[in-house]
Amino acid sequence: MDILYDNFDDVRYRGAYPKISHLHFIFLGWLGDCIIESTPCFIVTYELKSKIEKSGLKGYKFEDLEVSLSDEFIEMYPNRDIPQFKRLIPMGRVVVDDETYAEWSGEDFNLSNKSYLVVSKKVLDILKECNIDNCDIYELSKK
């Protein structure tokens, strides 16, 4: 995966939230999940994107990304197709402490202070309709 950070030094030295202008995701394999995390980036299938857009949820945007298959992927799975993906950008912010949160911006999709995806129960209910077996997603739970 290639990520172009717009604020790498701020992320590295001051703990700022990452600003990424370009994401190139290279599949080495795919286990069928409708959301894939590669912290601090998240990509979703068009099917999940459509469900999110129809749900009335708030606090996200979608962007294009560059997708490639590695040589190993092509060699190991010559007949496997992968669906189209979009980059999911959580617009909300939350500070996570253990398994509780503080300073939540009120959005359904949030990026934590550690760049984890933290979502509302409404989002989690939609995600559970898809395959999310290999993605770490955290639900908001109050202190």
N, C-alpha and C positions, 0 to 999 in steps of 0.2 A: 504494500500500500504506500502510495506517495501522497503526502499531505503538504500543502503550501500554507504555512502559518503567516498571517499578517502581523502578528504580535508575539513572535516566539520568545523574545527576551522578556517581555512582560509576563508571559505564562511561566517561563522557567525560573525567573528570579523574584517575581512579585506575586505569584499565585493568581494571576488574572485569568478570566475565562478565555478560552482559545477563540480566535477569529481566524477562520479558514476560508481562503478564497478559491482553492481548487482541491478536489479529492479525486484520486485515481485509485480505484479499488481493484486489486488483482486477485481473482479467485484461485486458491490452491485446491479447493474442494468446496462442496456445498452440501449441507445435510438437510436442506429443504425448508429451513426457517424463513418466515416471512419478514423478519427483522434481523439484521446482522449488526453487531456492535464491533467496533474497533476503536476503542476509546481514544479520543473524544468524539468519534464520528459514528453515525448510525445510518444504515440504509434500509429501505423497505421495498417490498414488491409493489407493483402497480395495484395489485388486488388489495393489499392493506392500505395503500395510499387512498384508494377510492372509499374504503370503509371509514377511514379517518375523516375524509372530506365531507362525507354524508352524515357524520355523527353529531355535528354541532360543537365539537371539542374546540378548545382555544389554546393558544400558546405554541404554535408550531408554524413552520414553513417548509416547503419542499424546494430543492434545487437539483439541477442536473449534476451528474458526476460522470467521470470516465470509468468504464468497466472493461476489464480484460480478463482473459483466461490464461493462467500460467501454462508453460509447456508441459509441466507435470500433470495438470488438470486435463489437458487435451489428450495426453498419452494414456492416462488412467481411465478416463471417461470419454472416449471418442464420440459416443452417441448421446451424451447427456446435454440437454439444453437447460439453460438457466433463464428465469424470467427477467423482464426488465425491472430495473431498480431506480429509485429516486433517493436522494439524500434527505433525511429527516433532520431538521434543525430545531431543537427545543428552544423556545423563546423565553421560557420562564427560568427563574433562578431559585435555588434553595440551598441552605447550608445544612448538611447532614452531620449529625453527631450520634454515633452508634447506630441505632435503628430508628431514631426519631429525627425531627427536623425543626428548623428555626428559619426565620427570615424568608419565608416562602412568598413568592411574588403573586401567587394566586392562579397560576396557569395550570392547565392539565398536563402539559409536557414541560419538564424542567431539566436543566443541567445542574448537577450538584457542584459544590466547591471542589470535589475530587473528579469532576467530569463524568459522573455516572448519570444514566438516564433514570430520572425519578418521575413517576406518573401518578395521576389520580386513579381512584378505583374505576371510574368510567372508562379510562383508557385501558386499564388492565383487563376489564371485562371484554373489550373488543380484541385485545391481543390474545386472549385465551381462546378465541374462535380460530386462531391460526396456530401454526407450529412455531413455538418460541422456546423449544427445549434447550437451545444452546446460547441463549442471550441472557445476560444478567440485567434484570429490570427491577427497580425498587419502587414499591408503592409508598406514597406519603402516609405516615402515621405520626400523629401528634405526640408531643411530650406529655 
